[in-house]
Amino acid sequence: MNDLEQSILRTLAFFDIFSYPLTAEEIFKWLYRPNDNYTLLDVKKALKKSQALKEKLSLTEAFYSLKGREHTAYIRKKNNNIAERKYYKAIRLIKFYRLVPFVRMVAVCNTLAYSNAREDSDIDLFIITKKGKIWLARFFTILLVKILGKRPSEQKNKDTFCLSFYIDEDNLNIENININSKDIYTPYWVSQLMPIYDPDGLYAKFIEENSWYRRHLPNAHANLFSKQVKETKACKTVERFFNFLFSPPWLNNFLDPMYRRFQYMIIDHNLKSLVNVDTRVIINEQMLKFHENDRREMFYKKWRDIIHKILDKDEK
């Protein structure tokens, strides 16, 4: 089996973890770690003519999946419809975030970012804040979802908002959160982000700072999302008022540490025990990442097991 065929299988194996078959164009876009610069035509030709791929893959309504996983084409369609509804819920919340002090960008992330949402899933957001204001921004973004009754809990997860990842505008490179040199999930996570609120064009800078992901996904380009929430003069005026009200210039060096101490005090004990132990829970002045149940290692192992099964060799 040649390099392109193996790259196609590696790509489909990753998305199979999430029951998400791909079109030929998507396989090209998300092609994982090819050793050559293949074109879309190369990919389509391999899918059409390669006997090795025909033995491993099925085609169902334009979607390629691994053999025996043909039903995932219908799961994808169903989840896409669910995702559309969840997108609009995210947009409604993020319209309020235009007024929240020190929020510079809000993006949808994880599986919803590529329209693959389950009915019972929450909505994951990734937030970039003003430099030196990460704790203030976290406080007000979480306060808003609490007021709206949309914070995840053991009793309720569906359509709630998971706000567990913040970075500031001067710390955009997140390569250091990769679980290892073979981390497959994080490069896809970066490339699939869907910016919904981005008045200052930080998304383009974020992608530039994280161009390392292209070592893994050379054909994956930035998302141009049509459902973006736009800044308005009225929102900008209100935001400036809140900025001054909650962080006047003479208190700049006092308020964020105060909000940090308050929030750290009420963080769950289990989370505190994991702080900065590895990349699951990170707390510093430039990044707040609260992924106690970080599943990237599990995804990597599942992907490696699938590769071993379909290629009859280990992916190290």
C-alpha positions, 0 to 999 in steps of 0.5 A: 500500500502506497503513502497516499493510500495509507494517509487516506486510511489514517484520515478516515480512521480518525474520523471514524472514532466520531462516526463521521465519514468524509467526502473525497474533498474532505479527505483531501482537506483533512489528509493526515501526514502525507509524505508528498504534496498530493492534489485533490485529483490524486485523492479522487483517483486513488479512491476510484482506482485503488484496489487496496482502498476498495477492499478497506472502504465503502461509499455511501451517498458520497461519503467514504467510510471504513468497511462495515461502517456504512451506517455512519453516513446516516449518523452524520446527516442526523448530527449535521441537522442537530448541529445547525440548531446548536450553532444558532444557540451558540450565536444567541449567547455570543451576541451577549458576549459582545458586551462582556468586558475583555472578550476578544474572540469566541469560537465554537470548538470540538465536534460541533465545529465541523457540524457533528453534534449529538442531541444530548451534547453541550456546546464547547466554546474557546475564548481569547481575552485581552492581555492581563484580563483572562480571569475577569473575562472568565468571571463574566462569561461564566456569570452570564451562562449561570444567569441564563441557566446554561452551565453544564451540571450532572443533571443537565448537559444538553445545549449547555455551554462548556467554557473550559478553555481561555487564552489571552491575545498575547499567548496564541500559540498552543502547541505546548498543550499537545499530549505528545509528538503524535497527538492527532486530536489537537491539530484537527482541533486547531484547524476546525475552530469556527470563529463566531465573534472576532471583531479584531481579526484575532482568528487569522493571527491565531492560525498564523501562530499555530501554523505547526498544525500544517505539519500534520494537516498540510491541506487544512486551511482556515475557516471562513464562517458565514454565521459570524456575529458582527460588532456594532457601534452600540455594542462597542459603546456598552463594552467600553462602559463595562470595561471602565466600570469593572476595570478602571485604569487605576485598578488595572493591577489589582482587579484581575488578581482579585478575580483570580483568587476568588475563582481559584478559591471555588474551583473543584478540589479534583481540578486543583489536584491536576493543575499544571501536572500535565496538559489536562488542567492548566492555570497561569496568567495566559491560559486557563484550561479545565479539561479534567476528563481530557480524552485526547489520549483515549482518542489517540489509542482508539485511532492507533487500534483502528490503524493496527486493524486496517493496516495490520501494523502499529502507528507509533 
